[in-house]
Amino acid sequence: MAEAEKDVFKEAQPEGKAKGKPKADAKADATASPPPRSPGHMKLVIVGAVALFVAVLGAQVAAPLLNRIIEGHAQAAAPTAEGEQAAGEEAAPIELAAAEPEKAEKTGPVAPAQYVPLDPAFVVSFDEDDGTRYVQLQLQAMARSEKTIEEIKKHAPAIRNSVLFLLGSYKLQELMTLPGKERLRADLTTKANEVLAKNGSEGQIEELYFTNFVIQ
């Protein structure tokens, strides 16, 4: 009986161990390291690292070359700009020299002034509150050509007529002031030149001067 029981125990023991073995295998599988990566994946990693290293190395080598090229262009452009500036400075005197003859023509000698009196004196009356007042005015016309002087003499009656009417249009108080006298002189010059132009004269009176101005 005892031997029979041992045999039974021995036969039953491997089955128990067999039943417990899958659990041990499961634990071993769980704690085992992941399967190694494929050789193709490792090649891609190596190639990428090599390419990155080559790119960095190429940038370090190319940067000095690019700097030298840029500096060379800048130095080549600087003399060109200086040459253009120098050419412009050299051309400027030529333009000034070309303009000098024109200036000389404009600033030629001025003909001497010639005078002709508009005699006799002009006399105009003014009715004021304190009675009748009189203005006596003597004029001389100035021109720079003998032809114009002769035309002034020729058309003196028409000029005198314009002077008398213009003088009578002023107020006596205005003629007593210096600005009033200056305005009268300018207006008389303009009016006399209008008379000359109307009568076909090419010359003009340059100035009209008061040689006598009396208010009574």
Kinemage of the C-alpha trace (Angstrom):
@kinemage 1
@onewidth
@group {chain A} dominant
@subgroup {mainchain}
@vectorlist {calphas} color= white
{ca met a 1} P 0.000 0.000 0.000
{ca ala a 2} L 2.749 2.476 0.891
{ca glu a 3} L 4.530 1.943 -2.389
{ca ala a 4} L 1.339 2.317 -4.290
{ca glu a 5} L 0.695 5.644 -2.590
{ca lys a 6} L 4.229 6.890 -3.450
{ca asp a 7} L 3.723 6.017 -7.050
{ca val a 8} L 0.490 7.889 -7.092
{ca phe a 9} L 2.169 10.905 -5.469
{ca lys a 10} L 5.004 10.852 -7.997
{ca glu a 11} L 2.629 10.701 -10.888
{ca ala a 12} L 0.594 13.515 -9.518
{ca gln a 13} L 3.605 15.768 -8.756
{ca pro a 14} L 4.747 16.492 -12.360
{ca glu a 15} L 1.245 17.540 -13.248
{ca gly a 16} L 1.254 20.065 -10.381
{ca lys a 17} L 4.606 21.379 -11.442
{ca ala a 18} L 3.395 21.547 -15.007
{ca lys a 19} L 0.363 23.513 -13.881
{ca gly a 20} L 2.557 25.991 -11.971
{ca lys a 21} L 5.101 26.454 -14.766
{ca pro a 22} L 2.927 28.654 -17.032
{ca lys a 23} L 2.692 31.272 -14.280
{ca ala a 24} L 6.490 31.433 -14.013
{ca asp a 25} L 6.788 31.705 -17.783
{ca ala a 26} L 4.258 34.567 -17.842
{ca lys a 27} L 6.258 36.485 -15.246
{ca ala a 28} L 9.450 35.955 -17.223
{ca asp a 29} L 7.787 37.172 -20.406
{ca ala a 30} L 6.499 40.300 -18.627
{ca thr a 31} L 9.875 41.241 -17.184
{ca ala a 32} L 11.840 40.427 -20.344
{ca ser a 33} L 13.415 43.387 -22.329
{ca pro a 34} L 11.681 44.569 -25.529
{ca pro a 35} L 12.845 42.987 -28.755
{ca pro a 36} L 15.858 44.722 -30.348
{ca arg a 37} L 15.310 47.249 -33.151
{ca ser a 38} L 15.788 46.212 -36.714
{ca pro a 39} L 19.144 46.921 -38.479
{ca gly a 40} L 17.390 49.151 -41.055
{ca his a 41} L 16.177 51.558 -38.378
{ca met a 42} L 19.663 51.854 -36.914
{ca lys a 43} L 21.070 52.654 -40.368
{ca leu a 44} L 18.608 55.544 -40.768
{ca val a 45} L 19.636 56.971 -37.395
{ca ile a 46} L 23.320 56.776 -38.286
{ca val a 47} L 22.787 58.353 -41.713
{ca gly a 48} L 20.789 61.247 -40.160
{ca ala a 49} L 23.488 61.904 -37.592
{ca val a 50} L 26.183 61.911 -40.279
{ca ala a 51} L 24.161 64.301 -42.472
{ca leu a 52} L 23.633 66.697 -39.558
{ca phe a 53} L 27.339 66.672 -38.755
{ca val a 54} L 28.225 67.367 -42.411
{ca ala a 55} L 25.721 70.262 -42.579
{ca val a 56} L 27.119 71.894 -39.421
{ca leu a 57} L 30.677 71.432 -40.641
{ca gly a 58} L 29.785 72.852 -44.067
{ca ala a 59} L 28.170 75.925 -42.495
{ca gln a 60} L 31.284 76.602 -40.419
{ca val a 61} L 33.486 76.284 -43.504
{ca ala a 62} L 31.205 78.319 -45.812
{ca ala a 63} L 30.595 81.231 -43.394
{ca pro a 64} L 34.130 82.707 -43.665
{ca leu a 65} L 34.019 82.355 -47.452
{ca leu a 66} L 30.710 84.207 -47.664
{ca asn a 67} L 32.036 86.983 -45.406
{ca arg a 68} L 35.081 87.397 -47.640
{ca ile a 69} L 32.902 87.556 -50.763
{ca ile a 70} L 30.597 90.198 -49.201
{ca glu a 71} L 33.565 92.290 -48.024
{ca gly a 72} L 35.087 92.048 -51.495
{ca his a 73} L 31.877 93.373 -53.129
{ca ala a 74} L 31.655 96.233 -50.597
{ca gln a 75} L 35.264 97.231 -51.223
{ca ala a 76} L 34.723 97.063 -54.987
{ca ala a 77} L 31.600 99.256 -54.736
{ca ala a 78} L 33.289 101.910 -52.565
{ca pro a 79} L 35.858 102.996 -55.201
{ca thr a 80} L 33.085 103.139 -57.790
{ca ala a 81} L 31.047 105.509 -55.613
{ca glu a 82} L 34.129 107.622 -54.932
{ca gly a 83} L 34.873 107.726 -58.649
{ca glu a 84} L 31.332 108.880 -59.457
{ca gln a 85} L 31.547 111.587 -56.787
{ca ala a 86} L 34.896 112.764 -58.116
{ca ala a 87} L 33.498 112.812 -61.654
{ca gly a 88} L 30.541 114.875 -60.458
{ca glu a 89} L 32.867 117.328 -58.710
{ca glu a 90} L 34.966 117.631 -61.840
{ca ala a 91} L 31.895 118.210 -64.013
{ca ala a 92} L 30.551 120.989 -61.761
{ca pro a 93} L 33.218 123.572 -62.700
{ca ile a 94} L 32.450 122.920 -66.373
{ca glu a 95} L 28.800 123.791 -65.815
{ca leu a 96} L 29.762 126.921 -63.891
{ca ala a 97} L 32.182 127.894 -66.611
{ca ala a 98} L 29.434 127.478 -69.201
{ca ala a 99} L 27.089 129.671 -67.167
{ca glu a 100} L 29.623 132.501 -66.703
{ca pro a 101} L 29.287 133.939 -70.226
{ca glu a 102} L 25.515 134.277 -69.771
{ca lys a 103} L 26.062 136.134 -66.485
{ca ala a 104} L 28.536 138.423 -68.221
{ca glu a 105} L 25.952 139.208 -70.907
{ca lys a 106} L 23.290 140.089 -68.333
{ca thr a 107} L 25.607 142.325 -66.324
{ca gly a 108} L 26.884 144.390 -69.223
{ca pro a 109} L 27.624 148.103 -68.975
{ca val a 110} L 24.606 150.270 -68.198
{ca ala a 111} L 23.938 153.248 -70.429
{ca pro a 112} L 24.241 156.610 -68.682
{ca ala a 113} L 21.069 158.265 -67.415
{ca gln a 114} L 19.628 161.192 -69.384
{ca tyr a 115} L 17.113 163.709 -68.011
{ca val a 116} L 14.448 165.887 -69.544
{ca pro a 117} L 12.306 168.399 -67.572
{ca leu a 118} L 8.539 168.417 -67.960
{ca asp a 119} L 8.179 172.174 -67.870
{ca pro a 120} L 6.401 174.301 -66.887
{ca ala a 121} L 5.532 173.368 -63.290
{ca phe a 122} L 2.224 171.612 -62.578
{ca val a 123} L -0.243 173.524 -60.390
{ca val a 124} L -3.405 171.902 -58.975
{ca ser a 125} L -5.960 173.476 -56.601
{ca phe a 126} L -7.743 171.668 -53.730
{ca asp a 127} L -10.942 172.935 -52.036
{ca glu a 128} L -10.533 172.460 -48.301
{ca asp a 129} L -12.577 173.565 -45.279
{ca asp a 130} L -10.145 176.381 -44.562
{ca gly a 131} L -10.202 177.582 -48.189
{ca thr a 132} L -8.503 176.756 -51.470
{ca arg a 133} L -5.078 175.151 -51.296
{ca tyr a 134} L -2.564 174.697 -54.116
{ca val a 135} L 0.054 172.121 -54.975
{ca gln a 136} L 2.919 173.103 -57.256
{ca leu a 137} L 4.967 170.250 -58.697
{ca gln a 138} L 7.965 170.174 -61.002
{ca leu a 139} L 9.086 166.900 -62.640
{ca gln a 140} L 12.038 165.536 -64.570
{ca ala a 141} L 11.918 162.262 -66.524
{ca met a 142} L 14.928 159.940 -66.681
{ca ala a 143} L 15.688 157.500 -69.532
{ca arg a 144} L 18.828 155.821 -70.885
{ca ser a 145} L 18.551 156.419 -74.615
{ca glu a 146} L 18.464 159.546 -76.716
{ca lys a 147} L 15.571 158.123 -78.708
{ca thr a 148} L 13.408 157.790 -75.588
{ca ile a 149} L 14.268 161.345 -74.507
{ca glu a 150} L 13.113 162.632 -77.884
{ca glu a 151} L 9.859 160.659 -77.628
{ca ile a 152} L 9.199 162.144 -74.149
{ca lys a 153} L 9.615 165.630 -75.585
{ca lys a 154} L 7.423 164.757 -78.538
{ca his a 155} L 4.554 163.433 -76.383
{ca ala a 156} L 4.980 165.913 -73.523
{ca pro a 157} L 1.461 167.427 -73.917
{ca ala a 158} L -0.197 164.013 -73.474
{ca ile a 159} L 2.064 163.210 -70.525
{ca arg a 160} L 1.283 166.549 -68.831
{ca asn a 161} L -2.445 165.966 -69.262
{ca ser a 162} L -2.199 162.565 -67.513
{ca val a 163} L -0.088 164.073 -64.699
{ca leu a 164} L -2.595 166.857 -63.982
{ca phe a 165} L -5.580 164.512 -63.822
{ca leu a 166} L -3.750 161.991 -61.609
{ca leu a 167} L -2.451 164.694 -59.266
{ca gly a 168} L -5.959 166.163 -58.877
{ca ser a 169} L -7.347 162.722 -57.857
{ca tyr a 170} L -5.258 162.655 -54.664
{ca lys a 171} L -6.278 164.109 -51.319
{ca leu a 172} L -4.247 167.007 -50.001
{ca gln a 173} L -3.640 165.299 -46.629
{ca glu a 174} L -2.150 162.303 -48.431
{ca leu a 175} L 0.234 164.489 -50.433
{ca met a 176} L 1.570 165.954 -47.184
{ca thr a 177} L 3.033 162.575 -46.140
{ca leu a 178} L 6.185 160.925 -47.438
{ca pro a 179} L 4.430 157.617 -48.322
{ca gly a 180} L 1.807 159.617 -50.200
{ca lys a 181} L 4.472 161.415 -52.239
{ca glu a 182} L 6.232 158.126 -53.058
{ca arg a 183} L 2.983 156.551 -54.206
{ca leu a 184} L 2.240 159.606 -56.378
{ca arg a 185} L 5.684 159.388 -58.008
{ca ala a 186} L 5.230 155.690 -58.819
{ca asp a 187} L 1.726 156.270 -60.212
{ca leu a 188} L 2.935 159.188 -62.372
{ca thr a 189} L 5.741 157.048 -63.842
{ca thr a 190} L 3.304 154.267 -64.731
{ca lys a 191} L 0.840 156.738 -66.298
{ca ala a 192} L 3.542 158.472 -68.373
{ca asn a 193} L 4.795 155.128 -69.762
{ca glu a 194} L 1.241 154.185 -70.694
{ca val a 195} L 1.051 157.389 -72.722
{ca leu a 196} L 4.319 156.584 -74.517
{ca ala a 197} L 3.263 153.006 -75.283
{ca lys a 198} L -0.123 154.194 -76.551
{ca asn a 199} L 1.645 156.495 -79.012
{ca gly a 200} L 3.901 153.736 -80.369
{ca ser a 201} L 7.043 154.475 -78.380
{ca glu a 202} L 9.385 151.547 -77.748
{ca gly a 203} L 11.286 153.307 -74.962
{ca gln a 204} L 10.081 153.924 -71.415
{ca ile a 205} L 10.681 156.403 -68.633
{ca glu a 206} L 12.814 154.669 -65.987
{ca glu a 207} L 12.118 157.197 -63.222
{ca leu a 208} L 10.188 160.404 -62.608
{ca tyr a 209} L 11.781 162.755 -60.052
{ca phe a 210} L 10.242 165.607 -58.074
{ca thr a 211} L 12.488 168.658 -58.475
{ca asn a 212} L 10.041 170.927 -56.667
{ca phe a 213} L 7.000 170.168 -54.482
{ca val a 214} L 5.140 173.026 -52.792
{ca ile a 215} L 1.806 173.023 -50.931
{ca gln a 216} L 0.208 176.448 -50.285
